[in-house]
Amino acid sequence: MLSFKERVSLLRRYEIDCYRICFYILDCEQLALIAAQHTLSQLIHEESFFQQDDAYRSIQTKYMSKKYALQTHFNHLAENKIAVNV
């Protein structure tokens, strides 16, 4: 089992790709940052992520980045809809 510091170090390899995917989907720096942070914070707690090879980690990072970018987008839309209706 890797220490927290080792996990962070390993995740740094995927940080840029994660942010780029989020930004591509969201086209907004602030939302992309939120989505990328959420993605990485989820990945750091997944033991299976660190037990796999680099190819698996790359695919998993892309999948999770897309998932949380879309989730962030829909959360942002929901928040703005509520703010507009108030």
C-alpha positions in Angstrom: 0.0 0.0 0.0 1.3 3.4 -1.0 1.6 6.3 1.4 -0.4 9.4 0.9 2.7 11.2 -0.3 3.4 8.5 -2.9 -0.2 8.6 -4.1 0.0 12.3 -4.6 3.3 11.9 -6.5 1.8 9.3 -8.8 -1.4 11.3 -9.4 0.7 14.3 -10.6 1.5 12.3 -13.7 -2.2 12.5 -14.6 -3.0 15.9 -13.3 -2.5 17.8 -16.6 -4.5 15.3 -18.7 -7.3 15.4 -16.2 -7.5 19.2 -16.3 -7.3 19.3 -20.1 -10.2 16.9 -20.5 -12.3 18.8 -18.0 -11.5 22.1 -19.7 -12.3 20.7 -23.1 -15.7 19.6 -21.9 -16.6 22.6 -19.8 -14.8 25.4 -21.7 -14.5 27.3 -18.4 -11.4 27.5 -16.3 -13.1 27.7 -13.0 -15.4 24.8 -13.6 -12.6 22.7 -15.1 -10.6 23.3 -12.0 -13.4 22.1 -9.8 -14.0 19.0 -11.9 -10.3 18.2 -12.0 -9.9 18.6 -8.3 -12.9 16.4 -7.6 -11.6 13.7 -10.0 -8.2 13.7 -8.4 -9.6 13.7 -4.9 -11.7 10.6 -5.8 -8.8 8.8 -7.4 -6.5 9.3 -4.5 -8.8 7.2 -2.3 -9.2 4.3 -4.8 -6.8 1.6 -3.9 -7.4 -0.3 -7.1 -6.2 2.7 -9.1 -2.7 2.4 -7.6 -2.5 -1.3 -7.9 -2.9 -1.3 -11.7 -0.4 -0.5 -14.5 0.0 2.9 -16.2 -2.3 2.1 -19.1 -5.2 1.3 -16.7 -4.5 4.4 -14.6 -4.5 6.6 -17.8 -7.9 5.1 -19.0 -9.4 5.4 -15.5 -8.2 9.0 -15.2 -9.8 9.9 -18.5 -13.1 8.2 -17.6 -13.3 9.9 -14.2 -12.4 13.3 -15.7 -15.2 13.0 -18.2 -17.6 11.8 -15.5 -16.9 14.6 -13.1 -16.7 17.3 -15.8 -20.3 16.4 -16.8 -21.4 16.2 -13.2 -19.9 19.6 -12.6 -21.6 21.0 -15.7 -25.0 19.7 -14.6 -24.5 20.9 -11.0 -23.6 24.4 -12.4 -26.7 24.4 -14.5 -28.9 23.4 -11.6 -27.4 26.1 -9.4 -27.9 28.8 -12.0 -31.5 27.7 -12.7 -32.3 28.0 -9.0 -30.6 31.4 -8.8 -32.5 32.7 -11.9 -35.9 31.4 -10.5 -35.5 33.1 -7.1 
